[in-house]
């Protein structure tokens, strides 16, 4: 019979729940609230449940430590495990094993896993005067390797809390008596002088700060000295193991330096030539830089040409296909048949080759001559070609008249006022020159002055053309301006 079935003469369970619905809901709600409140209280009472318990369960990194004494260590009271003052876990239990106290600590995995190493140290220290203990953990250095969960730190790396009575118990009777008298006298002397003591301690603050800096530098110097000694030791051990190689190195160096000494003159000469070589190199690099500056634009300009090479290759490929049989079947047999003829011409070509340098020089001279004749300076200046045509025209005009004695040459002579006086002595000696000068009939000095050709002549003197002719004849005192006369 199921719970939902009714008994004889009574109601089923479902009917009873529906009948007392409000009371049932109230009871269930009270049970849920009680469970939640109980869980909250237990969670804040440091209830430690394993990780497999849902919601309330937690996983921990388990670390154990061996101590000479675990005095005042009480598990379950919230005694903490700290690193540099930060809480990373709590003390879980304390056990005794072969006269050594084993303290088990539950640490938060994110702060401890992979961060605690084999050289870690643990100190038990009171947090209050009531011996509320705490565990101070120094995680150690990573080079020693990380600890796994459940590892135990040995007794040599832990230190328990030391009570003052234990400290006094280590002293003899006289020392304890003197210490008590010292403390009593210090109490009487410091009674009412707390401000003075505070002032004295404040005056020691700069000294303590400087002493701390000095101590840090000494520690650094100590570490550096220790490292230097270690490195020097390693170096000496390495050299000691390589004594034969070191001796060979010294002998080889001796031979090298001896060779350098023998070649000192050459080295000195090389060093003397080095500045000039560097200057030449610098000049070459400068020119190379200029060349590189020109290569870039040149390559840019050549890019269209390079781009057109592929179409050109495609265009000439049919031509190559056509010419290849011609070269292979016609030109190659012809070249083979003409080889004996070429061998017979070899002596003649050698004699002709000997005369080629002179022919090349002759043609070079003729080439330069023709270049000079064909050169045209520009639009404003005429070249030899223009003047050659003009000279042919003038020659035709000069030789256009003739008589029974032959061709008559017409001449146009240009003379200036400085050249005409030079002809006077010649005219006195040579009768032909005297006749020519008489036919030319050059102007007198007065005529030049009247025309304003001579410099420094006044207007009055210029108006008397023939009055001031010198006794030397009509050819003296002319200016640099030219006069022309024509005749047969």
C-alpha positions, 0 to 999 in steps of 0.5 A: 500500500502506497503512502497516497492510498487511504486506510480503511476509515481514514485519510491518506498522507497527501490529504493530511498534508493538504488538510494541515498545509499551513502547519506543515509549511511552518514546520518545514520553514523552521527546519530550513532556517535552523539548518542555515543558522546552524551552518552559519554558526558552525562556519564561524566557529572554525569548523573544518570540514573536508573538501568533499562536503558540499558548500561547507567543505574546504581544501587546504595545503597541509604543512607540518613542523617539528618543534622542541615544545608546542607550549600554548599552541591550542588547535581550534582557537583560531591561532594563525599562520602568517607570512610577513604579517599576512594570514595564510592559514591556521593551526589544525592539530598538535601531536607528539612523536618520539618526544618532538611536537608535530604541529599540523597547519592548514594553509590556503592553497592559493597562498602556499601551493608552489610558494613554500620551499625546502629551506622554509623556517618556522617561528612560534611567537606570542601575539598577546601577553596571554600567550595567544600563539601565532606561527611566523613562516618564512617561505625560503628561496625557490632555488631549493625546490617547492614543498608538496602538501603534507611535507614536514619542516624538520626541527633544525628549521623551527624555533619555539617561543622562549619564556623569560623564566627560561632565559633567567634559568640559563644564568647563574645566581650572581648574574641573576642577582645583578640583573635584578639589581640592574632592573630595579635601579633602572626602574627607580631611575626612569620613574617620572623621566619617561619624557626625558628618555623619549627625548634621548631615544629621539636623538638616537634616531638619525644615528640609528638610521645612518647605522642601518644604512651603513649596515646595509652597505656592509651586508652588500659589501660582504655579499660582493666579497663572498661572491668575488672570493667564490669566483676567484676560487672557481677561476683558480681551480679552472686554471689549475686544471688547465695548466698545460693549455695555459702554458701552450697559450703563453708560448703561442702568445710569445710566438705571436708577439715575436712575429709582431715585433719582426713585422713592426716596420710593416705594421708602422707603414700600414698604420701610416697608410691607413688614414689615406686609405680611410679618406679614399674609402670615405670619398668612395662611400660618398660617391657610392651614396650619390650613385645610390641616390641616382639608382633609385630614380633610374630603377623607377624610370626603368620600371615601365621598360622592365614591365614591357619585357614580358610582352616583348618576349611573348611577341618575339617568341614566334620569331624565334620559332621561325628563325631557329630552323634557319640558324640550325639547318642553314647558317650553321652548315654554312659556318662550318663550310666557310671555316677553311676560307676564314683560316686562309684569310688569317695571314691577311687579316693580321697584316690588316690588323697592324694598320688598323691603329693608324687608320683609326687615328686618321678617322678620329681626326677626320671625325673631329674635323667634321664635328667642328664643321657641323657644330652649330652653337645655337640660334643666336650664333652661326656655325661653320656650315653657315659661314661656308655657304656665305664664303662661297657666295662671297667668292662667287661675287669676288671672282665674277669680273674678268678681262684679257689678263684674267679674273679681276678680284674685288677686295674690301679692306677695313682699317681703323685710325690706329692701323692707317698710320702704320701704313705710312712708313710702308708706303714710303718704301713700297711704291705699290703700297703707296698707290693702294693707300692713295686709292683708298684715300683714308680720312684725315685727323680733322675728318675723324675729329669732325665725325666725333671719332677721336675722344677728347676733341672739342666741338670747335676743333671738330668743326675745323676738319682740315686745319689741324692735320699733323705734319706726319701725313694723313695716316696719324692720330686715328681712333680705333673706329674702322673705315672701309674702302673698296677697289679693284 
